[in-house]
Amino acid sequence: MSIVVRPFRRDTSDDAAAKALEARASQHTHNVILSTLVKVHLQHLDSFDSKARKYEGSVVLLAIDTEVKGDGASDDGFVCGCICVGIKDVRLDGKIRKLGYLFDMRVHEDYQRRKIGSQLYKSAKSASSDLGAEAIYLSVNSTNKKARSFYERYGYVISSHRALLFTPLLFSGLFGHRAAAAIRSITSQEMAQLFDSMEGSDLSLAGGLKQLFSACPDKFMNAWVLEAKGPDEESSSLAALTLWDGDGTSSIKIERLLLTPATWKSPLTQVSLLLAGCWVLWLWGLSVWRSPLTVWSALSGACLLFAAVAGTLASAFVRFVTTRRRERARMIAPVAKGPRGIELLRDLVAHAKVTAKRQGFGVAIGNLDILDPRLPAFSSGKRLTSGQTLFMLKWLHSDAPKVCDFSCDNFFDPRDMS
């Protein structure tokens, strides 16, 4: 085996080979039962490096086994690994710094435990440093102990515990939605001016929100502002929020969730499931009617009714998700000022979810630090003590500052998760 790490080459066989690797890596091929029941994978809507090209600079590398040819191979061998880093200028600890965001690091399962991941990472780190990056940060699931251990071995530390605010839009606006009369739609320029007039938080772009809108002009969907005037400036409140097309450069390809998407979409499937549930309930009722009522029969009935309702809701949810024209909308750049800022922002979040559903999205997503003071506007539950995902950071030079923790109101760049 001879492994070579080299830059990705656009408009060549690299594109199809890298996409095939990522599609395979995002499936549960290591779990036979799960891979049989569920077949979901990531697919790129454009070229493999299209996400990286949305940053001011980028590094896209492939690991090539030059001794293997055939399916999944590039011109010079089999693509067994990949890694990407987007380079951008952001605020951190009150200064403008050049940071890299590492993503899409994949190694084919047949090539794991052969130091290929380390080889890819070291090459990407060196290339990022050559482009001026002072540090690299990344996102990892908090439960992914294998990935966390890998990055910790290279000196990465947790910089932010993230709350992934994932809301299926099946029931959004189902019982009617009365938008606050004062909600006002504003342009991207007005939103950028409002957001950028505030003191920049960690990870906010050096060019402000205007820079993000310029980099991805087709992804801005809407922005709103809601104000509550008081007798003076201190007692006045304001909230603002942006809705962003989160489908980005990749999509979740659902091939099977127990059944195929085409089967879930069929009205016949829904009717059959409903009739099956009614038939099971009828059989249970008949058995109870023919025998004395006991605590156990009542309990079994309650459990059966719960299972029928839960099954119906699950079926409706799967059908809803598989019939949506678009997948995910993101709520970004939240603003909450004044004594009623969180209350007003909560109204905007509800309005954004209904708007996203009307525009064909299946889910709405927010991504904030668990200590972010704006979090209650997105979630009515108790404050989280741990995040579903983590931002991890590593400084690339020995004379770098010792800052590791991002401010709790740090900016979420939707390009990072597109």
Secondary structure, 3 states (H helix, E strand, C coil): CCEEEEECCCCCCHHHHHHHHHHHHCCCCCCHHHHHHEEEEEEECCCCCCCHHHCCEEEEEEEEECCCCCCCEECCEEEEEEEEEEEEEEEECCEEEEEEEEEEEEECHHHCCCCHHHHHHHHHHHHHHHCCCCEEEEEEECCCHHHHHHHHHCCCEEEEEEEEEEEECCCCCCCCCCCCCCCEEECHHHHHHHHHCCCCCCCCECCHHHHHHHHCCCCEEEEEEEEECCCCCCCCEEEEEEEEECCCCEEEEEEEECCCHHHHHCHHHHHHHHHHHHHHHHHHHHHHHHCCCCHHHHHHHHHHHHHHHHHHHHHHHHHHHHHCCEEEEEEEEEEEECCCHHHHHHHHHHHHHHHHHHCCEEEEEEEEECCCCCHHHCCCCCCCCCCCEEEEEEECCCCCCCCCCCCCCCCCCHHHHC
